[in-house]
Amino acid sequence: MKTAVIYWSGTGNTQAMAQAVAEGAGADLFEVSELDAGEAAQYGALALGCPAMGAEVLEESAFEPFFTELEPHLAGKPMALFGSYGWGDGQWMRDWADRVRAAGAQLCADPVTVNEAPQDSELDECRALGRALAAQ
């Protein structure tokens, strides 16, 4: 099954996580600006990464519009979620996972969230997330 890892990163933290997920999954890697939701929907499995922004929401200018357009195409699709945060308690990820489940997608594992920059052990978690997605 062809897999894509799609992310948005402002500081490079989520980008580092995306690279590790893609490595674990053997997946194609894209910044969110590199493809549209229709192209993303053609992949059999998706890993999506976005940091918490503002009041613990997805990045609003590029990633949220992309994800909103992608949501109707997620039913039955294996997925993984990941992202970094600098404040709060991860509510953005819980909300995002709920949206993914409500759209009918199947999360292959619990999302990986990292406070600030990922450490080696957290990048290993990202690789494991990618492997779990690839095993679907």
FENNOR-V801957 format. One record per backbone hydrogen bond with DSSP energy under -0.5 kcal/mol. NH is the residue of the N-H (numbers start at 1). CO is the residue of the C=O. If there is no record, write none. Layout:
nh=NH co=CO
nh=NH co=CO
//
This chain:
nh=4 co=45
nh=5 co=28
nh=6 co=4
nh=6 co=47
nh=7 co=30
nh=8 co=49
nh=16 co=12
nh=17 co=13
nh=18 co=14
nh=19 co=15
nh=20 co=16
nh=21 co=17
nh=22 co=18
nh=23 co=19
nh=24 co=20
nh=25 co=21
nh=26 co=22
nh=27 co=22
nh=28 co=3
nh=30 co=5
nh=32 co=7
nh=34 co=31
nh=35 co=32
nh=40 co=36
nh=41 co=37
nh=42 co=38
nh=42 co=39
nh=43 co=40
nh=44 co=2
nh=45 co=2
nh=46 co=78
nh=47 co=4
nh=48 co=80
nh=49 co=6
nh=50 co=82
nh=51 co=8
nh=52 co=84
nh=53 co=57
nh=56 co=54
nh=57 co=53
nh=64 co=59
nh=66 co=62
nh=67 co=63
nh=68 co=64
nh=69 co=65
nh=70 co=66
nh=71 co=67
nh=73 co=70
nh=74 co=71
nh=76 co=104
nh=77 co=74
nh=78 co=44
nh=79 co=106
nh=80 co=46
nh=82 co=48
nh=83 co=112
nh=85 co=114
nh=93 co=90
nh=94 co=90
nh=95 co=91
nh=96 co=92
nh=97 co=93
nh=98 co=94
nh=99 co=95
nh=100 co=96
nh=101 co=97
nh=102 co=98
nh=103 co=99
nh=104 co=101
nh=105 co=100
nh=106 co=77
nh=107 co=105
nh=108 co=79
nh=112 co=81
nh=113 co=111
nh=114 co=83
nh=116 co=85
nh=116 co=114
nh=123 co=119
nh=124 co=120
nh=125 co=121
nh=126 co=122
nh=127 co=123
nh=128 co=124
nh=129 co=125
nh=130 co=126
nh=131 co=127
nh=132 co=128
nh=133 co=129
nh=134 co=130
nh=135 co=131
nh=136 co=133
//
